[in-house]
Amino acid sequence: QVQLVESGGGSVQAGGSLRLSCAASGRTFPIYTVGWFRQAPGKEREFVAAWSTRSADYADSLEGRFTISIDNAKNTIYLQMNSLKPGETAVYYCAVALTRSPLLSRLGPQDRIAYYSWGQGTQVTVSS
């Protein structure tokens, strides 16, 4: 079992940047796909980005402003968020799925149902 802890959230003005961290304990990342999702009040949890050893995927709405990176030595994956918009205020979650999971293969990394372990979330607030 993998335990995930997010950090790095906070309050920024529109146009600002934040870097979120997702630290994993347990097994290491190479066998996992790591997803970032966000949930705004009253809305469903939505896909932001995903990383695996094969590829990195991003939601179309990000328009190239977010970037995933990984530090294998620290078992930590990062989400660099630039040019943040007020509409991106949400709790941000990281989650993992086994890269070879049939469920992940069938649903794709954009579907939150494919992930089986989640962090507690970190709040990001973007003011106008």
N, C-alpha and C positions, 0 to 999 in steps of 0.2 A: 504494500500500500504506500502511496506517495502522499505526503502532507505538503500543502502549499501555503505560503504566507506572502501576501502582497504588501507592498509599502510604496511610499513616494507620492501618494495623493496629496492634495492641498487645494488652495484657492489661488487662482491666477486671473489676470485680466485677459480679455479677448486679445488674441494675437500672441499670447505668451506660450511658454513651453513647460512641460513636466516630463520627468522620466520615472516611469513606474518599474518596480522590481517584483519579481515572483521567485521566491527562494523555495527550493524543493528539498525535502529530506526523504531518505529512502533511496530508491534506485535513481540512476542518473538519466539525463535527458535523451541520450541517443536512441533509446527504444520508444520514446514517447513523441507524440504530437502535442504541442502546447498551444492552447488557444487563449486569446484575450476576448472578453465579452464585456458589455456594459449594460446597465439597466438604469434608466431614468425613472423618476417617480411616475407611477401610473402607466408605465410602458413595459412591454415585454423585453426580456434580455436579448440583446442583439449582438451579432458577430462583429468583431473589430479586426482581428488579425490572428494568424496561426503560423506556427513554425514547426518544421520537422527537418530531418537531415536531408530530405528531398527538395523542399521548397519553402518559401514564405508566401503567404496569401494575405491579402488585405481587402477590407470592404471597399467597394467602389467609391463610397461617399468620402473616403479619407483623402482622395485626390493627391496621394503621395506625401502627405504630411506626417505620417507615423512610420516608424521603423522598428522592427524587431531585431534584437541582437542577443547573443548568448555568451555567458562566461562559464565554460564547462568546469573549470577549476573550482568555482564557487557554487556550482549547481544552481545558477541563477539566470533567469531570462528577463530581458528588459524590454520595455515599450517606450520608445522616445516619441513624445507627442509635441509637435510644433504647430504654430499658428492655430491654437485652440479657439474654438467658437463657443459662444454661450449655449448653443443647443447641444453641446457635448458634455454638459454637466450630468454626471451619473456616478453610480458606484461601478467601479471597474473590477472585474474578476479575472483571474487566470484559472485554467483548468487543464487537465491532461487526459489523453486517450492513448492507448497503445497503438503505435503506428500501424501495426499489422492487424488491428482489430477489424473483423468483418463488418462490424457496425459502422466504423469510421469509413471504411472503403465504400460502403453502400450510401451513407448519408453525406459524406464529405466533411471537411473541417469547419464549414460554416454553420453546421447544425449542432446546437448545444446538447442535443440528446446523445451525440456520439461520445461525449466526455463523461468520465465516471468519478473524477475527484476534483473538487473545487476548493479554492481559497475562500477566505472570509470576506474579501472585497476591500477596496480602498476608495474613499470618496474623492472625486475630482469636481471642483466647482469653478466654473468659468463665468466671470462677470463681464458685463458689457461696459 
